[in-house]
Amino acid sequence: MPATPRTARAINDRLALQLLQREGPLTAAQLKQLTGLSRPSVADLVERLGAAGLIEVVGEAGEQRRGPNAKVYGIVAGLARLAALDVRTEGVAVLVSDLVGGVLAEASAPITDDAGTGPAVEQAVALVEQAAKEAGADRLHTVGIGAPGLIDPATGELRDSGGLPAWHRRLVAAVQERFPESRVTVENETNLAALAEQRDGVARDRDTFVLLWLDLGIGAALVLDGALRRGASGGAGEVGFLPVPGTSGVPSATDCEGGFHSLASASAITALAAEHGVDGVLRAADGTGTRGTAGRATAGSGREPAAPDAPAHAVDLVRAAVQGADPAGARFLDALADRVALGAASVVSVLDPGCVVLGGEIGRAGGPALAARVHRRLARMSPLPTEVRTSALGGGAVLRGALLKARDAAQEDLFGPPVR
């Protein structure tokens, strides 16, 4: 059955909004080219969307030209305020943005291990309130949360996972209670990092790739044919449990010790660096015997922690090895690449993704030096050609991914589902 004029107009309007979401501000001429609509049809939809308060003129294109086609149209950024949270075992980071992703406020705070569940949740929620207030947001339309652990695909809730603080599972409900009019979503942190790399990072030209997350723990995210794959139970990419050679045992259903985690987690990398003498080089270089610049500040404590922050210290060690000329650093990177390639090769042999992105702050610190080493090893271990790339976003990918997910959800709610 042919579409009615009203339905056709609705489809055209949604298509134009979809293009403005994806491409950013456009002229009427660009909308005409991208939609294939006639000039009068584009003029009509621009007028309709403007009258509805969905788009506005945000500038002009061309130095000499004037008139309707010279105007640049964009989505009205102030239609909604969004929040994104990156929830870690040791703290929370939050940002508040407008509907098109312009950051209005940012805040972060550590949450110590000895904080009780109730106080920890209250501290995290108060941080969201603080950022919203700084952004002048009376209401948050959508809140996107990235957290470690498994997300139940049936309920969308964070599942109870061993080794994670109890306040993580309480946080989502507490945010929803404090912002009852908001849509609150939660996603695994590594999946969000992959979304950010796919949209804004090094995987923009790939519809199939694997993100290997190297940070406090180990994880992977799978993007196949343009879609994020979570698995039947939400656990796709739990490569920390992957049995690999070189460990003292095998992992169990409740403990990834003995799996790939034992070879490539932050603590394992720190121990590997010590074996190759890189830890001593770093301590001599910074003159403190503690963590270097990559560590998170201990806000409000007035002192440095007694022991190095594990992920931050591992980042410093990898960065020191990459930047230094010491042979010990090169041997350490070789040994680290051996370990990373073991896990990566298992994923490559099953999925044939064609591209592996080394993510997280450790992956980013390793840079091209580590990526090239892993690539050479994969080429020897697997007949499947696989690029190895370095994350463009590092640990910041989680917060960026949470914002992208919140923005997509809010725009779909305000504009309707995308045109397929």
N, C-alpha and C positions, 0 to 999 in steps of 0.2 A: 504494500500500500504506500503510495507516495506521501511524503511529509507535507503537512499543512504549512501555510506561510508562517504561522506562529511557531510551529516546531522548528522549521528551517531557521528562523531568526534566532531561536534559543540555541540551536546547534552552532550557528555562526558566532554568536556572542561568546559561547563557552570556548570555542576554538581560538578566538582572538585573545581571551583571557589566558588560555593555556599557553599561547605563544608568548604573551607578555610575562608570564611566570617563568618560562624556560629561557627566553632570550633577553629579558630585560626591556627597557623602554624602546619603542619603535615608532617610526613615522607611519602615516596613513599609507604612503606608497610602499613601505616595507610590509605592512599588514596585507596589502593587496597582493604583493608578490608571494608571500608565504601562505596565504589562504587560498589563492586562486579566485577570489571573489572579484566582482566588478568594482569600479571606482564608486558608483552610487551606493552599492551594498556596503562597502567599507565605511563610507561617509555616514550611512544610516546607523551602523552598529557602533561607531565611535560616538555618535550623538546619544544613542540609547544608553550605552555604558557610562557616559559622562553624566547624563541626567540621573542615572541610578546611583551615582556617587561611588562607582567602582573604579573608574579611571580618571586621570586628570592630566593636563598638560604639564610636563616636567622640564621642558626646554625646547630648543629649536635646533634643527639640523641644517648645516650649510651656512656659510658666512654671507653669501649674496642673496640667497633665496628668502622669500617671504610668502605668506599664504598658508592655507590649511595643510598642504603636504610638507611644509617645513616644520610644523609642530611635532614635537616628540611626546608620545603618550605613554604613561606608565600606570601601574596599579596604585591606588591610593594607599600609601604606606600606613596611614593612621587608622585604617579600618579595624585593626586588631593589634593587641600586644601579646607577645609570645614569650615563653621562658624555656630554657634548656638547662639541664643539670647533668653534670658528670660526677657520678657517685663512685668514689674509690674506697678501699678498705681504710685509708687513713684520712679521708676528708671529702669535701664537696666543693665543686666549682659551679657557678651559675651565671648565666647571662640572660638579659631581657632584650628583646628586639621588636621592631615593628613588623608589619606583615610581609615585607619584602626582604627581611633579614638584616636590616640596618641595626647594628648593636647600639643600644641606648644605655645600658648599665651592665657592669660585671662585678662579681664578688667571689671570694673563695675563703675557706677556713678549714684548718685541720680539725679532725675529731679523733681524740686519743683513744687508745685501746681501753683505758680504764674508765671511760665515760659510760654511764649506764645507758640502757636502751632508750628510756624516756628522755633523758637530757640530750642524748645524741640526736634523736629525731627532732626535738624542739629546736636545737641549735641549727640543724639543716633547714628546717622550715622557716625559721627566723631569717636565715640568709636569703631565701627566696623573697620573703616580704621586704627585706631591706633593698634588694636589687629592684624590685617592682616599684617601691617608693621613689628610689633615685631616678627611675625611668619615667616617673609621673604616670604610672599605670594604675588606674583605679581597679581594673579588672584584667585578668589574664585569660585570653581566649583558649589557648592550648599550652600545656606544659609537657615537654618531651624529656624523658629521663633515661640516661644510659647508665647501666650498672653491670658489674661482673655477675656471673651466674647464669642459670638457665631460665628462659621465659616459657611458661606453659603455653603451647600454641592454642589450646582450647579456651583458656581464660584470659590470656594476655598478662598474667600475673607472674611476678618473680618467684621462682620455686625455692624451697628451702635447700640450701647447699652448704655442705660442710666446709668449715674454714672461713666463711664469710660472717661479718658482724651481724648480730640479730637485728640491729636497727635498719638494715637495708630493706628487709621485707616490710617493716612497719612504715617506712618512709612514704611509699606510694599512697597508702591509705591516708596518712597524715596530711600530705599535700592536697589530696582530694577533699579532705574535711576542711582544711583551711581556705581552699579556693573552690567552693561547691559548684560554682557556675563554670568552672574550667573543665576542659577535656584533658585528662591526664593519661599519658601513654608511657610504657616502659619497654625498653629494648636492650638486648645484650650489648655491652660496650664494643666488642669487636665487630659485631654486625654494623653498628653505627659508624665505626671508623671506616669500614668498607664502603658504606653509602657515601661518606664524605670524599673518599678517594675517587669513587666513581663519578661524582658530580663535579668536584672542585680540585681533585688531586691528580696523581700520576696515572690513574686508570680511566681517564676520560675517553680514551679511544678504544677501550676494551669492553665488550659485552660479556666476556667470560674471563674471570681471574680469581685467584685466591689471595686473600690478605693473611699473612702470617704475623701475628701480634707478638712482639717480643717486649715484655715489660716485667712487672712483678711476677706474673705467671705467663703461661703460653696459651695461645688460642689461635683459631683461624676462622675466617668468614668466607663463605662460598657464594660467589656471584656467577650464575650460569645462565647464559642466554639473556642477560640483562636483568635477571631477577635474583634477589637474595634468597638463598635456600636455607631453611632453618632445620629441616629434618622432622621426622615423625614426632619426636618428643621435645623438639626445640634445641637439641644438643648437637646438631651438625657443627663440626669444627672443634670439638673438644679434644684437640690433639695433645693436650697435656697428658692424657691417659694412654696415648699411643705407645705400645710396647716397642722399644728400640734396643739395639745392642749397645753395650757400654755402660749399662746401669747395674746396680747391685741386686736387682730383683725385677719383679713385674708389678704393675699398679693393681690396685683393687677397686671395687665398685665405689668405695668411699674415700680413696686416697690415691692421688696421681703420683705419689712418690714411687720411683721405679719406672715411670714412663718417660716420655719426651720432656716433661717438666723437669726431671732430674738432671737433664743435660743442658737446657737452654733457658731456665728461669733466671731471674736477676741474681739470686743467691748462688746458683750454679755458675753463672758467668763470673761473679766475684771470686769464687774459689778457683776457677780456671785461670783468671788473671794472676792470682797469687802464685799458682804453680809456675807461671812463666815469668814471674818477677815484675809484672806490670803494676801491681798494687804498690810495691815499694817505690817505683819510679814516680807514680802519681803523688804519693805522700811527700816525697822529697820536693816535687815541683810546687805543690800548693803550700808546703811548710806548716800544715796543720795536723796532718794525720787523720783528718775527718773528711767528710764529703766535700766535693767541689761545687761549682756554680750550678750544676743541674738540679740540686736538691731543692725541695720545697721549704720555704721558711716556716718556722714554728711560731706562728703569730701569737702574740700576747705572752709568750713564755719568757722572753728576755734573755734566753740562752740557747746555745746550740744543743741538739740532742746528744746523749751520751754515746750513741753508736751511729754509724752512718745509715742514712735512709737507703734501704736495699736497692730499689730501682734507680734512684738518683746516683748512687755510688757506682753501680754497674754502668750507667750511661757515661759517667766521667771516665771510667776505665777504658771503655770502648773508644770514646773520643780521644783520649790520650794516646791510645795505640795507633789510631788512624792519623793523628796529627804529628806524632813523633817520628824520629828517624832511628829509634832504638831497635835492634834486631829482635829483642824480646817481644816488642809490640807486634811485629810482623808474624812471629811464631804464634802468638796468642790469637791473632785474627785468623790465621790458618786453622788453628785448632777449633776456634768458634765456628768457622765456616763448615768444618767437618761435621760438627754437631747439628747445625741448622739444616744442612743439606740432608741429613738422615731423615728428619721429620718431613721436610719439603718433598723429598723423593717419594715417600709413601703416599702423600696426597696427590702428587703429579701422576703417579702410576695408576691411580684409581680414577681420577677426574679429567686428566689431560687438559688443564685450564689454559695452557699456553703462556701464562704470565703469573708470577708470584711476586707480590708486593711485600717487602719487609717493613712492617709497621711498628707502631709504638715508639717510644723515645729511644729505646736501644736500637731498633732497626734504623731509625733516622740517624742516630749517632754513627752507626757503622757506615752509612753513606755508600757511595759507589765502590769504595774499597772492599767492604764486606759483600755487597751485592755481586761484584765481579767474581769474588772467590766462590760464593755459593753457586753462581751460574756455571763456572767451570766444573765444579763437582757434580752438579746435576747433569751436565752434558756427558760426563763419564758414566754416570749411574743409570741414566734412562735414555731410551731411544726417542723419547717424545720431546721435540724442541720446546724449550721453556725460557722465556725472558725472566730476568730477575730485576726488579726495580726497587728503588728506595722511596719510602713514603715522603710525600711533600708536606705532610701535615703533622707527623709525629703524634705525640700524646694529645695534642689539640684536636685531633680528628674526631674523638668521641663527642666533645662538646659541639663541634661543627655538625656532626651527623645528627645529634639530638635536635639541634636547631632546624636542620633540613626536614627532619621527620615531623616536627611540630608545625613547620611552615606548610608542608604538603597537606597535613590534616586540616589545618585552619583554612587554607585556600579551597580545599575540596568542600568543606562545610559551607563556606561563604558563596562559592561559585558553582557548586555542583560537581559531579564526577567528570573526569576528563573525557574528551572525545577520543574514541579508539579508531 
